[in-house]
Amino acid sequence: MVIREVRAALWRNLEALVLRPGGGLTVLYGRNGQGKTNILEAIYFLATLRSFRTSHARELVRSGEAAGARARLEATVESAGLERRLEIEVGDGTRVVKLDGKPVRVAAAIFGALSVVLFVPEDLLLPRAPPAARRRYLDLAVFNVERGFYREASAFQRVLKSRNALLRTGRAAPVLLETYDEELARTGARIVLRRRALVADLAPRMAALFKALHGDLPVELRYESDAQVAAAGDEAEVREALLQGLVRHRAVDERRRFTGFGPHTDDLAIRLSGRLAREHASQGQLRSLVLALKLAELANVEQRRGDAPVLLLDDVPSELDPERRRFLFEMIASLSCQTLISVADRDVIPPLAEREDLLIAQGRASRE
């Protein structure tokens, strides 16, 4: 998969941007605050319809614009010999999406036209982050290989939100709670199975990549659920285990007025030599673990989709020591994916084939 062209108007601090990245490595360099991250954010938004920096659409529109102004993004993408065109307008509570010139009414219809894997400095904190951050990582990684997951996750969140709203009233009817429990178990089973399958795919890849950096230290990646849910096998068994758990916790949920059991409380456990990495690994080991995890995700997407995704790195090389930085670029070169990297100092990146450097200054991109 290759991005041929990206256009942006009224997006953050970017001027009317026309970016044509190379097919290999494109380095976006320049002083901080000039728009490097904004470009990567625009590409990520084109792929996922979300920002990795804010949940408020108004923040995406250039500051100082009149009320009602909307940012506009366009991209031409080539995948498996097929060219697709993405167009998005976003503003205060509004979003217009087009694929190949035709309006898209259901957001899921655009997913897959552009596939990206994002790596930001905050990812290096993943092992010690709250469980919610690891669940979010898992869900985004599942979404990259299972397009139906968007609908499944949305269905689960709708039921969870409704059940919590009912619990907050303090007078939830048992019959209604039973109905929500059954639906939450049904939709939740799909979430659990999708996450499990992804972790099973990533675990051996991650262990092999980490071994290349740190020798024979054993790495374990495991999806952690309630014990009965974890012991359940197929979808029917997981659904039943979730339903039983919701029933067991119902009195506690009614007292606390929120749902405290289900996939939204699960976690991704990363262990090194049998111990939780977040508690026992060194800072260098933690960075190597995350680096191995992200590279495993990249390779997994390429294998599952038959086409390498676009890799976006926002100032990550600057956060790595020379050894891990070298390993990162060796792996990128071996995967042959289109890569866009933002850095303040382009000298931290080794010379690679098909490398192009673009200076980003005052919201504009130029070749020196």
N, C-alpha and C positions, 0 to 999 in steps of 0.2 A: 504494500500500500504506500502510495506516494502523494503528498500534497504538491500540486503544481503551482497553485496561487492562492494567496489569502488577501482579502481586502477588508478594511475596517474603517468605519466613519463614526465619529462621535463616541468612540470606545475609550473610556478612561482618558488618559492624556495623549493618546495617539492622534497624530495628524491624519489626513486622508491617506491611509496606508495601503500600499500595494507591495506585497512580499512574495517573492518567488524563490523559495528555498531550494537548495540543491538536493539531488537524490540521495546523497550520503549524509555527511555531517555538516550542519550549518551552525556556526557559532555566532550568537548574538552578544556582542560585547559593548561595554561603555560604562560610564559612571552610574551609580545608583540613582534611581528616581527618573530615569530617562525613558522608560517604557519597555524594558526587556521582558519583565514578568508579565506586563499587560498583553504582550503579543502571545506568549505561551497560554495565558488565561483565555484569550480569544479563541485560539485553536482548540483548547480543552472544552470550551463552551460549545463550539461547533460540533464536537463529537458527543457530548453528554448532556447538553442543555442545562448545564449547571456550572457555577464558578467554584474553584477550589479555594477562594479567598473570602467570599461573602455570600449571604443568602438574600441580600437586598438588591433587587434589580436596579433601583435608582442609582446605586453606587457605581454601576457599570457605565452609566451615561456621563459624558464629559462634564466636569464641574462648570457651573456658570451658564449652562444652556437653559433655555426657557422651559417652563413647565410643559410637560407633554412631549418633550423631545425624546427621540428613541435612537439608541445605538444600532448600527447596522453592520453585520458580518457576512462575508461571502467566502466560499472556498471552492476550488476545483480540485477534485481528488481522483486519482487513477488507481484502480484495484483490479487485478486479474484481467487487464486489458480493457476494462470498462471505465468510462469517465462519468463521474457524478458531480452535480453542482448543488451545494448547500447554501441556503440563504436564511438569515435570522435577523429579525428586528426585535429589540427588547427595550422596555422602558418601565414606567410606573405601573406595575401590575399587569402589563400586557406583553404578549410574545407572539410573533408571527413567524412561522416556520415554513419554508418551501424546500422541496427536493426535486431537482431537475425542472424547476419552474412551476411546479404544481404545489398548491397549499397542502400542508400536512395537518390533519385534524387530530390524529392520535400521535402523541409524542413518540411512542415506541416505533412508529413507522420509519423514522429517520435514523434510528440507531443501527450501527453497522456500516453505514455509508462511509464513516470515518472512524477508525479504531485507533485509540491512543493508550499508551501507558505513561503515567505521570510519576515523576520522582522529584520530590521537593525536600528541602532540608528538614522539615518537620517529620518526614518519614523516618529519619534516623533516630527519632525518639520513640518509635512505635513500641518496642518491647516494654518500655516503662510508662507508656501513655495509659490513660484510663481504658477499660475494656470497650467502651463505646467507640473509641478510635480504631481498635483492631476489628471490631465488627464492621465498621464503615469501610475499612480497607478490604475486608473479605467480600463485602457486597459489591463493591466497585470492581473487584477482580473477577467475581462470578459474572457480573454483567458484561464484561469484555468477551466472554466465551459463550454465554447463554443469553441470547436476546430475549427469550421469554421470561427471564428473571425479573425484568422491570415490571411486568404485569403482576407477577406473583408477589413481589415485595410490596407493590402498591396495594394489592388486595389485603395482605396481612396488616399493613399499617392502617388501612381504613377501619378494619375490624378492631384492632387494638385501640385506636382513637375513640371509637364508639363505646367500647367496653369501659375505658377509663372515664369517659364522660358520664356514663351511667353510674359508675362507682362513686364519682364525685358528688352525685345528688344525695348520697347517703340513704337512699330508699330504693335500692335496686330490687326489682321483682325477681324471685328465684327462677321463674320460667324464662324470663328474658335473659338472665345471666347464663342459663343453660344453653340457650340458642347461641349466644355470643361465644361461649366456651367451645361448642362444637365447631363453629366456623373458624375460631382462632386456631384450634387444633388442626383443622383441615388445611388452612393456608400456611400455618407455621411448619407443618411437616415438609412442605416443599422447600421452605427456606433452609431447614436443617439439612435436608438431603443435598441440596445444591452446594451449601457451604462445605459439607463433609467431602463431597466429590472433588471440589476444588483443592482442599487441603491434601487429599490423597494424591492428587496430581502434582502439587507443588513440593511436597515433603521430600521425595527422593532427589529431585532436581536441586532443591536448596541445600540438602546435605552434601551433595557432590560438589557444588560450587563453594560451599564453606570449607570443605576439605582441601580444595585447591589453595585456599588462603591460609588455613591454620592446621594442616596436617590431619591427624586422626581423631580430633575431638568430635565425639558423636553429637549430632544435632537431631532433635525431635520436634516436629511440628504437629500439633494435635488440636482438633476442634473439641472444645469442652462444653458439654451440656449437663443437665440433670442426670444422675446416674441411671435412672430408668429409661430416659430418652436415649442416652448414649448406648445402652444395651439393646435397644430396639433396632431391628434390621431394616425391613422394607417400609414403604410409605404407610401402609396400613398399621404396622406396629408402632411407628413413630407417632402417627396421629393418635392412636389409643393411649400411648404413654403421655403425650402432651395433654390429652383430655383428662386423664387421671390426675396429672399434676395440677391442672387448673382447678379441679374439684377439691383436691387436698388443700390448696392454698386459698380457697375462696373466702373463708372466714377472715384470714389475714388481709386479703385484698380489700374486703369490705371495711375492715377497721382502718386500714391505711389509705383507702380510697384511690388505689391505683393497682395495675396488674404487675405483680412482682415475680411472675413465673412465665417462662416461654423463651423462644429464640432471641428475643430482644434483651435477654440477660446472659446469653452465652458468651464465650470468650475464645480467643485463639491463644493457645499456650505454646511458647517457644522455650525449649529446654536445651541446655548445653551440658553435656556429661551427666545427664539425669537430673539436673537442677534447673529451676526456673531462671532463665537468662536475666530477667529484669532484677532479680535479687542477687545473683552471684557473678554474672559476666562482667568483664572489664569494659571500659568505654570503647576500646578498640575492637573487642569481640562483638559488642553490640552493633557497632557500625558495620562490621563484616557480616553479621547475621542479616541485617536489613538489606545490605547490598546483595547478598546471595538470594534473599527472598524476592526482591524486585527483579533481578535478572532471571530468576526461575519463572516469575510471572510472565515476563517478556517472551521467554522461550515457549512457555505453555500456550500463550495466545497464538504464536506463530504456528505451532504444531496443530492446534485445534481448528484454527481458521484457514490454514494453508496459505497464509499471507502474513508477513511480518507487520505488526502495528507500527505506528509512528511513536517514537520515544521522545518525551519531553522532559528535560532536566532543567530545573530552575536553580542555578547556582550551587548544585550539588558537588561538582568537582572541587570547589573551593573549600568544602567541608571535609574532604578526604585527605589522608596523608598520601605521599607519593606511591606507596605500594598498592593501596586500595584504588587509587586513581588509575594506575597502570592496568590493574585487573579489570576495572570497569570498562576501559576503552578497548582492551583486548577482546572482551566478551561482545561489546557492541560491534566491533569489526567482524567477529565470527558470525553474528546473526544477520548482518547485512540489512539492518533496518534503517529507514530514514530517521535521522536524529536531529533535534533542535536543542541547543544548549545555551542558556544565558549565563554569562560570567562578567564580572567587572574587569578581570585581567585575563586576556585570551592566552597568555603565556602558560597558564596552568594546564592547558590542553595540548597533548602531544600532536605532532604532525601526523595526519592520517590521509589516506587516499580520498579523493572527492570531497575534500574539506573546503568550505566556503565561509569567509568571515564577513559579517555585516556589522557596521558601526551603528548603534542606536543612540541617537542624541536628540533631545527635545521632541520625542514622539515620532521621529523619522528614522528610516533605515537607509543606509547608503553603503556602497562598496568603496573602500579606500583604494 
